[in-house]
């Protein structure tokens, strides 16, 4: 978890922005965004983007797909959270 976060706390604004950009990319292109594209969209470093994705996965908003280039996909919880 990020600093001072528990699984039941709301998403941070950065996490919401990341999840929103992730969902919007899927809606627009029908495919998962690359780490590079997501970082560009968010205007942040790759390492920061990777951290946000890891936190969203830990909290259940993204789940890993087996053996693909971009292994994270939206979970049902990640699809429903209001952004």
TIBA-96731 format. One record per residue: x, y, z of N, C-alpha, C, O in turn; residue number from 1; residue in one letter. Coordinates in Angstrom, 2 decimals. Atoms other than C-alpha are relative to their C-alpha. Example, Ala and Ser with C-alpha at 12.3 -4.5 7.8 and 13.67 -1.06 7.14 Angstrom:
TIBA-96731
ATOM  0.89  -1.19  0.00  12.30  -4.50  7.80  0.90  1.20  0.00  1.94  1.18  0.66  1  a .
ATOM  -0.82  -1.19  -0.06  13.67  -1.06  7.14  -0.77  1.09  0.73  -0.26  2.20  0.90  2  s .
//
This chain:
TIBA-96731
ATOM  0.84  -1.19  0.00  0.00  0.00  0.00  0.88  1.24  0.00  2.03  1.21  0.44  1  x .
ATOM  -0.70  -1.27  -0.08  1.01  3.58  -0.42  0.04  0.46  1.44  -0.60  -0.12  2.32  2  x .
ATOM  -0.10  -0.52  -1.37  1.91  5.58  2.62  -1.37  0.34  0.56  -2.19  0.98  -0.11  3  x .
ATOM  1.22  -0.33  -0.74  -0.92  5.83  5.14  -1.28  -0.43  -0.71  -2.32  0.21  -0.56  4  x .
ATOM  1.21  0.50  0.66  -3.34  3.81  3.00  -0.35  -1.37  0.53  0.52  -2.18  0.85  5  x .
ATOM  0.49  1.33  -0.30  -5.46  0.86  3.91  -0.86  -0.44  -1.18  -1.27  0.41  -1.97  6  x .
ATOM  0.79  0.45  1.15  -7.39  -1.31  1.44  -1.37  0.64  -0.10  -1.93  0.71  -1.19  7  x .
ATOM  1.35  -0.56  0.02  -10.66  0.36  2.42  -0.05  1.49  -0.26  -1.14  2.05  -0.41  8  x .
ATOM  0.01  -1.43  0.24  -9.56  3.94  1.86  -0.30  0.28  -1.47  -0.09  -0.57  -2.34  9  x .
ATOM  0.26  -0.43  1.36  -10.63  5.85  -1.22  1.28  0.06  -0.79  2.38  0.13  -0.22  10  x .
ATOM  -1.17  -0.17  0.86  -8.31  6.06  -4.17  0.52  1.43  0.11  -0.25  2.37  0.32  11  x .
ATOM  -0.59  -1.34  0.04  -5.90  8.97  -4.25  -0.38  0.64  -1.34  -0.82  -0.06  -2.25  12  x .
ATOM  0.32  -0.65  1.27  -6.42  11.55  -7.00  0.90  -0.53  -1.11  0.45  -0.69  -2.24  13  x .
ATOM  -0.91  0.55  1.01  -3.35  10.18  -8.81  -0.46  -1.39  -0.44  -0.41  -1.71  -1.62  14  x .
ATOM  0.49  1.34  0.33  -4.76  6.63  -8.63  -1.27  0.10  -0.85  -1.44  -0.66  -1.81  15  x .
ATOM  1.22  -0.20  0.78  -8.14  7.84  -9.92  0.33  0.44  -1.42  -0.25  -0.06  -2.38  16  x .
ATOM  -0.40  -0.47  1.32  -6.46  9.69  -12.79  0.58  -1.14  -0.83  0.29  -1.26  -2.02  17  x .
ATOM  -0.61  1.14  0.68  -4.47  6.59  -13.68  -1.07  -0.98  -0.45  -1.07  -1.43  -1.59  18  x .
ATOM  1.07  0.93  0.32  -7.52  4.34  -13.57  -0.90  0.57  -1.10  -1.32  -0.15  -2.00  19  x .
ATOM  0.82  -0.66  1.02  -9.54  6.86  -15.61  0.70  -0.07  -1.37  0.08  -0.45  -2.36  20  x .
ATOM  -0.75  0.04  1.26  -6.81  7.10  -18.28  0.06  -1.42  -0.55  -0.03  -1.62  -1.76  21  x .
ATOM  -0.05  1.40  0.39  -6.54  3.31  -18.35  -1.32  -0.41  -0.66  -1.33  -0.99  -1.74  22  x .
ATOM  1.33  0.36  0.53  -10.29  2.86  -18.86  -0.30  0.74  -1.29  -0.83  0.15  -2.23  23  x .
ATOM  0.28  -0.79  1.20  -10.52  5.68  -21.42  0.78  -0.53  -1.20  0.26  -0.56  -2.31  24  x .
ATOM  -0.79  0.57  1.09  -7.72  4.16  -23.49  -0.67  -1.28  -0.52  -0.78  -1.48  -1.73  25  x .
ATOM  0.68  1.25  0.41  -9.50  0.78  -23.51  -1.28  0.32  -0.76  -1.56  -0.29  -1.79  26  x .
ATOM  1.25  -0.37  0.67  -12.81  2.43  -24.44  0.26  0.55  -1.40  -0.48  0.24  -2.34  27  x .
ATOM  -0.30  -0.66  1.27  -11.22  4.45  -27.24  0.64  -0.94  -1.02  0.27  -0.92  -2.19  28  x .
ATOM  -0.79  0.81  0.92  -8.84  1.87  -28.74  -0.30  -1.49  0.06  0.16  -2.25  -0.79  29  x .
ATOM  0.31  1.41  -0.12  -10.22  -1.46  -27.56  1.19  -0.86  0.38  1.17  -2.08  0.19  30  x .
ATOM  -1.22  0.72  -0.39  -6.80  -2.41  -26.24  0.58  0.65  1.25  0.28  1.80  1.57  31  x .
ATOM  -0.64  -0.53  -1.20  -4.75  -1.99  -23.10  1.10  0.99  -0.37  1.79  0.79  -1.37  32  x .
ATOM  -1.07  -0.96  0.30  -2.42  1.02  -22.99  1.37  -0.56  0.39  1.48  -1.35  1.32  33  x .
ATOM  -1.36  0.35  -0.40  1.32  0.52  -22.93  0.39  0.88  1.18  -0.23  1.91  1.43  34  x .
ATOM  -0.50  -0.80  -1.11  3.22  1.78  -19.92  0.44  1.37  -0.50  0.16  2.39  0.13  35  x .
ATOM  -0.47  -1.26  0.57  4.83  4.43  -22.12  -1.16  0.93  -0.34  -1.14  2.11  0.00  36  x .
ATOM  1.16  -0.81  0.39  1.48  5.63  -23.51  -0.74  0.51  1.23  -1.16  1.67  1.28  37  x .
ATOM  0.70  -0.41  -1.21  -0.12  5.71  -20.08  0.78  1.10  0.72  0.20  2.07  1.20  38  x .
ATOM  -0.85  -1.02  -0.63  2.83  7.69  -18.66  -0.11  1.32  -0.75  -0.20  2.39  -0.13  39  x .
ATOM  0.16  -1.21  0.81  2.57  10.16  -21.56  -1.34  0.67  0.27  -1.41  1.88  0.46  40  x .
ATOM  1.36  -0.53  -0.23  -1.17  10.57  -21.05  -0.09  0.68  1.36  -0.69  1.75  1.49  41  x .
ATOM  0.05  -0.55  -1.36  -0.71  11.18  -17.32  1.00  1.13  0.21  0.87  1.91  1.15  42  x .
ATOM  -1.02  -1.03  -0.13  2.31  13.43  -17.85  0.94  -0.26  1.17  1.44  0.67  1.80  43  x .
ATOM  -0.89  0.37  -1.10  4.39  11.52  -15.30  1.02  -1.03  -0.48  0.89  -1.58  -1.57  44  x .
ATOM  -1.07  0.94  0.33  7.47  9.30  -15.29  -0.52  -1.43  -0.07  -1.52  -1.77  0.56  45  x .
ATOM  0.34  1.42  0.09  7.31  5.62  -16.22  -0.01  -0.66  1.38  -0.90  -1.46  1.69  46  x .
ATOM  -0.09  0.63  -1.32  8.38  4.68  -12.71  -1.21  0.37  0.87  -1.71  -0.47  1.62  47  x .
ATOM  1.18  -0.42  -0.76  5.53  6.70  -11.19  -1.25  -0.71  -0.52  -2.12  -1.10  0.26  48  x .
ATOM  1.14  0.70  0.60  3.07  5.13  -13.62  -0.01  -1.45  0.44  -1.05  -1.99  0.81  49  x .
ATOM  -0.11  1.39  -0.43  4.34  1.65  -12.78  -0.45  -0.14  1.46  -1.15  -1.09  1.81  50  x .
ATOM  0.39  0.02  -1.42  3.91  2.43  -9.05  -1.52  0.10  0.14  -2.13  -0.64  0.90  51  x .
ATOM  1.46  -0.16  -0.07  0.32  3.62  -9.58  -0.71  -1.28  -0.43  -1.68  -1.70  0.20  52  x .
ATOM  0.61  1.24  0.46  -0.51  0.47  -11.55  0.14  -1.11  1.04  -0.79  -1.88  1.26  53  x .
ATOM  -0.21  1.00  -1.04  1.00  -1.71  -8.83  -0.95  0.24  1.18  -1.50  -0.72  1.73  54  x .
ATOM  0.91  -0.31  -1.10  -1.05  0.07  -6.17  -1.45  -0.34  -0.38  -2.20  -0.88  0.44  55  x .
ATOM  1.36  0.34  0.45  -4.25  -0.29  -8.22  -0.20  -1.50  -0.04  -1.29  -1.99  0.27  56  x .
ATOM  0.10  1.46  0.00  -3.51  -3.97  -8.64  -0.11  -0.53  1.44  -0.95  -1.39  1.72  57  x .
ATOM  0.04  0.44  -1.41  -2.83  -4.43  -4.90  -1.38  0.23  0.61  -1.83  -0.55  1.44  58  x .
ATOM  1.29  -0.36  -0.57  -6.16  -2.77  -4.14  -1.17  -0.63  -0.73  -2.32  -0.43  -0.36  59  x .
ATOM  1.05  0.73  0.68  -8.09  -4.92  -6.60  -0.66  0.69  -1.16  -1.67  0.20  -1.67  60  x .
ATOM  0.60  -0.72  1.11  -8.83  -2.37  -9.32  0.53  -0.48  -1.35  -0.10  -0.25  -2.38  61  x .
ATOM  -0.58  0.61  1.19  -6.58  -4.11  -11.87  0.40  -1.43  0.36  0.77  -1.70  1.51  62  x .
ATOM  -0.45  1.38  -0.21  -5.81  -7.80  -12.26  0.93  -0.38  -1.14  0.79  0.11  -2.26  63  x .
ATOM  -0.97  0.42  1.00  -2.96  -9.49  -14.11  -0.59  -1.03  -0.95  -1.29  -1.96  -0.54  64  x .
ATOM  0.33  1.00  1.02  -3.58  -11.32  -17.35  1.24  -0.86  -0.19  2.36  -0.35  -0.12  65  x .
ATOM  -1.17  0.86  0.19  -1.33  -14.31  -17.97  0.70  0.26  -1.34  0.06  0.36  -2.39  66  x .
ATOM  -0.92  -0.04  1.14  1.58  -13.92  -20.40  -0.49  0.85  -1.18  -0.78  0.32  -2.25  67  x .
ATOM  0.25  -0.95  1.08  0.77  -10.84  -22.46  0.95  1.17  0.19  1.59  1.29  1.24  68  x .
ATOM  -0.90  -1.15  -0.09  2.72  -7.67  -23.17  -0.43  0.91  1.15  0.38  1.25  2.01  69  x .
ATOM  0.53  -0.81  -1.09  0.51  -5.56  -20.92  -0.91  -0.92  0.78  -2.02  -1.21  0.34  70  x .
ATOM  0.67  1.08  -0.72  -0.62  -8.02  -18.27  -1.11  0.47  0.93  -1.79  -0.36  1.53  71  x .
ATOM  1.04  -0.47  -0.90  -2.96  -5.79  -16.30  -1.27  0.31  -0.79  -1.21  0.86  -1.89  72  x .
ATOM  1.29  -0.36  0.59  -6.64  -5.46  -17.10  -0.88  0.52  1.12  -0.59  0.31  2.30  73  x .
ATOM  0.92  -0.50  -0.99  -9.51  -3.76  -15.35  -0.76  -1.16  0.63  -1.24  -2.05  -0.07  74  x .
ATOM  0.82  0.97  -0.70  -11.19  -5.88  -12.71  -1.43  0.55  0.04  -1.63  1.71  -0.29  75  x .
ATOM  1.36  -0.54  -0.14  -14.96  -5.60  -12.15  -0.03  1.20  0.95  -0.76  2.16  0.70  76  x .
ATOM  -0.06  -1.12  -0.95  -14.17  -3.33  -9.17  0.57  1.24  -0.67  0.08  2.35  -0.44  77  x .
ATOM  -0.62  -1.12  0.69  -11.95  -1.15  -11.37  -0.90  0.63  -1.06  -0.75  1.81  -1.38  78  x .
ATOM  0.92  -0.51  1.00  -14.70  -0.80  -13.96  -1.13  0.81  0.62  -1.72  1.67  -0.05  79  x .
ATOM  1.17  -0.61  -0.63  -17.31  0.36  -11.45  0.29  1.24  0.83  -0.63  2.03  1.08  80  x .
ATOM  -0.30  -1.10  -0.91  -15.48  2.92  -9.27  -0.30  1.34  -0.70  0.14  1.56  -1.83  81  x .
ATOM  0.29  -1.31  0.60  -16.81  6.45  -9.92  1.27  0.86  -0.02  1.97  0.97  0.99  82  x .
ATOM  -1.20  -0.82  0.14  -14.05  8.72  -11.22  -0.35  1.44  -0.28  0.55  2.27  -0.42  83  x .
//
